[in-house]
Each structure stands twice: as C-alpha cells, then as structure tokens.
Amino acid sequence: MQPKTPSESVAVLTDLVLPGETNPLNNLFGGELLARMDRAASIAARRHSRRIVVTASVNHVAFNRAIPLGSVVTIEAKVSRSFKSSMEIYIDVWIEDRESGIKNKANEAIYTFVAVDETGRPVEIPGIVPETELEKQRYDAALRRKQLSLVLAGKMNPHDATELKALFI
Ligand SMILES: CC(C)(COP(=O)(O)OP(=O)(O)OC[C@H]1O[C@@H](n2cnc3c(N)ncnc32)[C@H](O)[C@@H]1OP(=O)(O)O)[C@@H](O)C(=O)NCCC(=O)NCCS
C-alpha cells in the first residue's frame, strides 16, 4: 500500500457556538466539543484509510481555554501516525477573534481510530510519512502514546511497552 502524508488526511470543521450547546457559564459544553472533535477526527481517519473507521479511544483532551457562546470554532484534525489498522489523530481547536480574524489555540486532543471491514474486523491501512517539523514530532511520540493507551486499557503488558518505559530510564 502506498504511504500517504498527514496533510492528505486534514479535516477542518468551522462552526458557531449556539445557545443550547453551552454550560451554565455560557461556555461551550465539554461533551459538545468532544463530539465535534470526534466528527473531525473520523473524517481525517477516513481520508487516510479510505475505509470504515471507528473511535477506539480518546487518549488525551486538554480543555485549556473556555470557548464562549457565539465563538467561531475551528477544529483541525490530522492523522499523526498510522500503525497496522489503527491511526492516531491529532486535533487542534482554534477560536477566531471577531474583529481581527486571528485564530487563537483553545484546546487540543488526541484520538485513536481503527479501520474496519463491513463486519467490524480491523483491516490494514497505508503507512504515513510526516513532512513538517511538527508532524515529525507528533509522529515520533505517537508510538509511546499508543503503548500508554494500550497499557491503560489492559491490552498491553507494561513490560512490553519498550518505547514508553524508555522515557523513565
Ligand atoms: C476498536 C476495535 C475495532 C478494536 O478491536 P480489537 O478486537 O481490540 O482489535 P485488535 O486488538 O486487533 O486492535 C486493532 C487495533 O486497535 C488498536 N487498539 C485497540 N484498542 C486500543 C486502545 N485502547 N488504544 C489504542 N489503540 C487501540 C490495537 O493496538 C490495534 O492496532 P494496530 O492494528 O494498528 O496494531 C473494537 O474494540 C471496536 O469495534 N470497538 C468499538 C468501536 C466503537 O463502536 N466506537 C464508537 C464509540 S461508541
């Protein structure tokens, strides 16, 4: 299978924060942002694999900045690394300043998706070749994050998480 680049998978969703999507402080409800990020990530995973994809895990979410009612929110999702059937998707969330149009980073998240066939069985996907410095950094760290996620899910023995363990030695 021909390897792809992260930029081939990019999915950008831009939307408003409307009443009914906020918490009592009038900021975007966390669960609403998770759903929007999941949607963007699934498009990126589908673009990379061209297969049916399912969310396998949410590895990391940082709600660093509240997103107020009325904000224009841009979610950019991109495959940072592909493995045999799974993909790590890195998601950056930006808020657009109404007057200047400048986008400020609000949050980020990392999801894992798995490509499956019509019966839900994992299938092989193309490899990935990172191009930019940021893509290379995210690619390099993705294996450690996959090992951590598998260890936490009880699907990997910590002793086998070689690259993850190397961080602490
Ligand atoms: C995700 C799913 C397909 C994995 O199936 P599985 O039987 O565990 O299959 P495998 O053990 O072969 O794992 C498949 C891949 O997923 C990866 N994976 C599974 N669980 C993972 C986790 N918690 N974190 C990171 N990667 C994970 C495996 O490492 C493997 O990756 P690789 O093929 O790239 O090496 C299956 O658990 C599933 O269908 N879950 C429900 C998905 C869903 O409905 N999501 C929507 C939320 S409601």
The ligand as a Tripos MOL2 file, in Angstrom:
@<TRIPOS>MOLECULE
LIG
   48    50     1     0     0
SMALL
NO_CHARGES

@<TRIPOS>ATOM
      1 C1        -11.6910   -0.6210   18.1400 C.3       1 LIG1
      2 C2        -11.9090   -2.1020   17.8520 C.3       1 LIG1
      3 C3        -12.1980   -2.2800   16.3670 C.3       1 LIG1
      4 C4        -10.6300   -2.8430   18.2100 C.3       1 LIG1
      5 O1        -10.8840   -4.1910   18.0630 O.3       1 LIG1
      6 P1         -9.9640   -5.3120   18.7580 P.3       1 LIG1
      7 O2        -10.6790   -6.5730   18.7080 O.co2     1 LIG1
      8 O3         -9.4300   -4.7860   20.0510 O.co2     1 LIG1
      9 O4         -8.8470   -5.4540   17.6730 O.3       1 LIG1
     10 P2         -7.2880   -5.5160   17.8760 P.3       1 LIG1
     11 O5         -6.8910   -5.9790   19.2350 O.co2     1 LIG1
     12 O6         -6.7840   -6.2590   16.6710 O.co2     1 LIG1
     13 O7         -6.8750   -3.9990   17.7240 O.3       1 LIG1
     14 C5         -6.9590   -3.3270   16.4870 C.3       1 LIG1
     15 C6         -6.0700   -2.1080   16.5660 C.3       1 LIG1
     16 O8         -6.6170   -1.1970   17.5070 O.3       1 LIG1
     17 C7         -5.6250   -0.8400   18.4480 C.3       1 LIG1
     18 N1         -6.2990   -0.5530   19.7210 N.ar      1 LIG1
     19 C8         -7.2670   -1.2800   20.3130 C.ar      1 LIG1
     20 N2         -7.6200   -0.7060   21.4770 N.ar      1 LIG1
     21 C9         -6.8600    0.4220   21.5930 C.ar      1 LIG1
     22 C10        -6.7440    1.4260   22.5940 C.ar      1 LIG1
     23 N3         -7.4990    1.4210   23.6980 N.pl3     1 LIG1
     24 N4         -5.8350    2.4180   22.4050 N.ar      1 LIG1
     25 C11        -5.0710    2.4420   21.2950 C.ar      1 LIG1
     26 N5         -5.1290    1.5100   20.3150 N.ar      1 LIG1
     27 C12        -6.0200    0.5230   20.4760 C.ar      1 LIG1
     28 C13        -4.7130   -2.0540   18.5310 C.3       1 LIG1
     29 O9         -3.4440   -1.7160   19.0550 O.3       1 LIG1
     30 C14        -4.6410   -2.4430   17.0620 C.3       1 LIG1
     31 O10        -3.7780   -1.5200   16.4020 O.3       1 LIG1
     32 P3         -2.8370   -1.9610   15.1520 P.3       1 LIG1
     33 O11        -3.6260   -2.9280   14.3060 O.co2     1 LIG1
     34 O12        -2.6220   -0.6850   14.4270 O.co2     1 LIG1
     35 O13        -1.6010   -2.5220   15.7460 O.co2     1 LIG1
     36 C15       -13.0960   -2.7080   18.6790 C.3       1 LIG1
     37 O14       -12.7540   -2.6710   20.0550 O.3       1 LIG1
     38 C16       -14.3910   -1.9610   18.4810 C.2       1 LIG1
     39 O15       -15.0540   -2.1560   17.4610 O.2       1 LIG1
     40 N6        -14.7660   -1.0950   19.4410 N.am      1 LIG1
     41 C17       -15.9850   -0.3100   19.3340 C.3       1 LIG1
     42 C18       -15.7270    0.9300   18.4830 C.3       1 LIG1
     43 C19       -16.8850    1.8940   18.5360 C.2       1 LIG1
     44 O16       -18.0260    1.4930   18.4040 O.2       1 LIG1
     45 N7        -16.5670    3.1770   18.7220 N.am      1 LIG1
     46 C20       -17.5540    4.1930   18.8650 C.3       1 LIG1
     47 C21       -17.7400    4.5160   20.3060 C.3       1 LIG1
     48 S1        -19.3090    4.0640   20.8640 S.3       1 LIG1
@<TRIPOS>BOND
     1     1     2 1
     2     2     3 1
     3     2     4 1
     4     2    36 1
     5     4     5 1
     6     5     6 1
     7     6     7 2
     8     6     8 1
     9     6     9 1
    10     9    10 1
    11    10    11 2
    12    10    12 1
    13    10    13 1
    14    13    14 1
    15    14    15 1
    16    15    16 1
    17    15    30 1
    18    16    17 1
    19    17    18 1
    20    17    28 1
    21    18    19 ar
    22    18    27 ar
    23    19    20 ar
    24    20    21 ar
    25    21    22 ar
    26    21    27 ar
    27    22    23 1
    28    22    24 ar
    29    24    25 ar
    30    25    26 ar
    31    26    27 ar
    32    28    29 1
    33    28    30 1
    34    30    31 1
    35    31    32 1
    36    32    33 2
    37    32    34 1
    38    32    35 1
    39    36    37 1
    40    36    38 1
    41    38    39 2
    42    38    40 1
    43    40    41 1
    44    41    42 1
    45    42    43 1
    46    43    44 2
    47    43    45 1
    48    45    46 1
    49    46    47 1
    50    47    48 1
@<TRIPOS>SUBSTRUCTURE
     1 LIG1         1 GROUP 0 **** ****
